Amino acid sequence: MTNPQPDDEAPRTDSSDTEVVSRARAVVPGGAQTGLRAQAYDCGDVAFESADGATLTTVEGEELTDYHLAFGPILLGHGHPEVDSAVRETIDRGVLYGAGTTELEAEVAERLADLLPSVEMVNFCNSGSEATYHAIRLARAHTGNEKLLKFEGCYHGWHDYVDVSVYPPAEALGDVDGGPERKPFAESDGMLSSAVENTVVVPFNNPEALREAMEIHGDELAGVILEPVLHSVGCLRPTDEFVAVLDAETSERDVPLIFDEVITAFRHAAGGMQSELGVSPDLTCVAKAMGNGYPVAAVGGRRELLAQAGGDNESGVVISGTYSGHPVGLSAAKATLDIVASEEVPELLADLGDRYRAGLRDLLDDHGIEGRVVGFRSIFSLQFGVTGEPRDYEDVAGLDEERFREFAQGMRDRGHFFTPNPYKRHHLSLAHGDEDLAAYLDDADEALMEM
Ligand SMILES: Cc1ncc(COP(=O)(O)O)c(C=O)c1O
């Protein structure tokens, strides 16, 4: 039997982006590889042909300045020559061995251990979700406990262990029985209820709630996981008090602390946020900016925790994956990390980010529009209908979604691309510069005026 073909309404031709998208819609659920990617269609069809530096080109030949950067991995710009040529050299030698090791594995693991202060050993995988999955399994094996404490609004990947209370609806907000916790909200149908029930959800940046939740659940926790700067809903920066309580409570109670640095590591600081917050997590997850767009990720951490996966001790944690330590991702990581370590990339981008934020704030003031510009270093978000520095998910949940989509459409029409999802963020890369900044602010001025 032959495979079913798309119906007549989705002809297999490529002459315009609309046709590409309609072909995709016929055979791909939602017409894109994830629901979040499909949201780009809110600002019109978008099918990409190529990417170079800070520029995306659609199949129709439209050029867009890219502030999406694939949700953050593209740190050095699309098609960075040193990264791409490292990958090409690797491919010429051989792509996958699936037994023993390669010199690259040791080199990149050493590099991660050098850069990230808490990391002694490393296991590679291919996505941030895999990294958090492995970290939690290691933490569960180490403690013998099942419950995981996570914070409302943090995203740690798509798997059942963590896809809980990322964007909880209003009815899921509020304390459970007057206590410190929130009712865990399953983000997807089809999730294992025991995974959801074993998640203790606490509001971000609330030291008191954290302290109380640790008092209640400390003995039954496998770990505490968080994004050290919470970017899954724009940008929530942790307060000093929150960080101090997090550090004290996890270390005094001997509960493994897992830093999900999938967005923050190498983008915000070569040593991750752990190099600045004065906290030494037990486990760290990295991905995204580590490979400048190539699929590569890792879980790293204390020797005692990682060694459980060594296959030579009694606890025997299984970490597996046909493509783990893939030479393509690792050669991209090696080249990217070399550049990050030697060229002060996070610092350069932080300065550019400050100028985008300052410009946007001036524009909101000039136009008398209620809103705020939030962000950290190379990441920023414009949020309408809300003011003040947000501290937790509830401070973000009331933003004006429709107005943001209007702004995204206005900017898309003027050649600037970012996801119209109002909870997401703009990213900057080394390929962005003063000209992009000036063009962005001029066009934002017009787009805001139109609104
Ligand atoms: C903080 C954080 N952790 C984990 C993940 C999951 O990574 P991946 O999409 O590579 O599975 C993401 C993805 O956006 C993320 O932002």
The ligand as an SDF file (V2000), in Angstrom:
LIG
                    3D

 16 16  0  0  0  0  0  0  0  0999 V2000
   14.7240   26.7680   30.1060 C   0  0  0  0  0  0  0  0  0  0  0  0
   14.4260   25.6580   29.1490 C   0  0  0  0  0  0  0  0  0  0  0  0
   14.6260   24.3940   29.5280 N   0  0  0  0  0  0  0  0  0  0  0  0
   14.4040   23.3580   28.7100 C   0  0  0  0  0  0  0  0  0  0  0  0
   13.9390   23.5580   27.4380 C   0  0  0  0  0  0  0  0  0  0  0  0
   13.6970   22.3960   26.5240 C   0  0  0  0  0  0  0  0  0  0  0  0
   14.6700   22.3910   25.5280 O   0  0  0  0  0  0  0  0  0  0  0  0
   14.4040   21.6640   24.1310 P   0  0  0  0  0  0  0  0  0  0  0  0
   13.3700   22.4530   23.4140 O   0  0  0  0  0  0  0  0  0  0  0  0
   15.7530   21.7040   23.4670 O   0  0  0  0  0  0  0  0  0  0  0  0
   13.9580   20.2860   24.4300 O   0  0  0  0  0  0  0  0  0  0  0  0
   13.7250   24.8570   26.9750 C   0  0  0  0  0  0  0  0  0  0  0  0
   13.2230   25.1090   25.6200 C   0  0  0  0  0  0  0  0  0  0  0  0
   12.7670   26.1670   25.2750 O   0  0  0  0  0  0  0  0  0  0  0  0
   13.9580   25.9380   27.8590 C   0  0  0  0  0  0  0  0  0  0  0  0
   13.7480   27.2020   27.4850 O   0  0  0  0  0  0  0  0  0  0  0  0
  1  2  1  0
  2  3  1  0
  2 15  2  0
  3  4  2  0
  4  5  1  0
  5  6  1  0
  5 12  2  0
  6  7  1  0
  7  8  1  0
  8  9  2  0
  8 10  1  0
  8 11  1  0
 12 13  1  0
 12 15  1  0
 13 14  2  0
 15 16  1  0
M  END
$$$$
